[in-house]
Amino acid sequence: MDQPTVGILHPGSMGAAVAACAATNATAVLWCETGRSTASAARAAQFGLTPVVALAELLDRSDIVISLCPPAFAEDLARDVAEHRFAGVYVEANAINPTRVQRIAALLAPTATVVDGGVVGSPPVGGKAPTLYLSGPADGTASIDALFTDTAVQTSALGTEVGKASALKLSYASFQKTSRVLVALAVGMAREHGVDQELIEVASRRTDSYLSEPQYVARTAARAWRWGPELEEAADALAAAGLPPEMLRAAASTLARWHDVKDDSALTLTDALDRLAHP
């Protein structure tokens, strides 16, 4: 489609930045301000998104809708969209397991074209260029590829099977996020015995070790509110594949100890480890 109108649900840190990239090849990018926080409104304004009052208006005006929200809300949001019989391209880009994506695709059928999406990488700001992996109907994935042409969001199509993009996203997230949780536990244990600096020195001899980056623990803690539910989704995907999910569920349980430091950019390594030991 030529210069589509795009709706973003909702402008979080990733959603707003991705939506801003979409604006390069769109007539307008809309977001629904009803029920959203002042932080969401500030992000939307920062990235030049156009507010609308009601979800119905956003859906009526949009050719493409991109859903980027916390995993727990993905199906409820899709259900709201389905009730309005949205007939455009719906990009389910949340970090949810393939089974849930397939349920959402069935929920939105037959009116909408559902494209499964998985964002790997950081929000596309400050020179960062994440990849949006896509799977689903070829005409749908082609329209999303065109939407992000010549932007900081790279796209990669994985085929026509809904669920593949989410499977790739969660497979990668399983390793990346659980590894960061293990760093927190390892440094916390070493600190208890007064050998944390020695641990970091040992790890620093290996350039591929997350243990050599303990400062990232504080950033992990600040993101725990998002990462924990994502690992639960990945655990569900492991269970569905007949693989043991317990390791990821344990990592999610560890992340839950940081639930009260959501997006706290001032958090230090010491603060994060203290909260881990004494929730």
Secondary structure, DSSP 8 states (H G I E B T S, - for coil): --S-EEEEE--SHHHHHHHHHHGGGSSEEEEE-TT--HHHHHHHHHTT-EEES-HHHHHHH-SEEEE---GGGHHHHHHHHHHTT--SEEEE-SS--HHHHHHHHHHHTTTSEEEEEEEESS-S-TT---EEEEES-HHHHHHHHHHTTTSS-EEEE--S-TTHHHHHHHHHHHHHHHHHHHHHHHHHHHHHTT-HHHHHHHHHTSTT-GGG-TTHHHHHHHTHHHHHHHHHHHHHHHHHTT---HHHHHHHHHHGGGTT-TT-TT--HHHHHHHHH--
